[in-house]
């Protein structure tokens, strides 16, 4: 995320009330986030293909790449900059509760490590 959260929060908060500046700041940050995300995913995929050590657990790396991609769509910096703390709190409680429920229901054996890793990545949103 390269500091996107901190930068996004401060820049969105600065233009709280100026719609034109807000649109420009949001668009710029969104595009910057898209570019850095695509670069990160390209590096991860090249690593999976060309670094033999990474080929031992490709599923985990693909799940990690999906996490990087999903972070692009997570715009919590936007909501924090606008001070929508009620939304952030409700979403956080809901995600954490669902995480605990799914871990207890779905992760039963050591062979479920990929599922656990996937759930852990979703939880870390």
Residue, then its C-alpha position, 0 to 999 in steps of 0.5 A: x500500500x506504500x503509505x496509501x492509508x496515511x496519505x489518503x486519510x490526510x489528503x481526503x481530510x484536507x479537502x473536506x468540503x471542496x467537491x472538486x478538489x475532493x474528486x481530484x484527490x480521490x481519483x489521483x490516489x485511486x490511480x496511484x494505488x492501482x498502479x502500485x498494486x499492478x506492479x506488486x502483483x506482476x512482481x509476485x507472479x514473476x517470483x512464482x514463475x522464476x524463483x524455484x523456492x516460491x514454487x513449493x507453495x504456489x497456492x499460498x502465493x496466489x492467495x497472497x496476490x489475491x489479497x494484494x488485489x483486494x487491498x486495492x479495492x479497500x478504501x478505508x483511507x477514504x472513510x477515515x479521511x471523511x471521519x466515517x468512524x461508525x461505518x469503520x467500527x461496524x465493518x470491523x466488528x462484523x469482519x472479526x466476528x465472521x472470521x472467528x465463526x468461519x475459523x471454528x466452523x471450517x478449519x478442522x485439520x492441519x490440511x486446512x492450512x490454505x483455508x486458514x491462510x485465506x481466512x486470515x487474509x480476509x480478516x486482516x482487511 
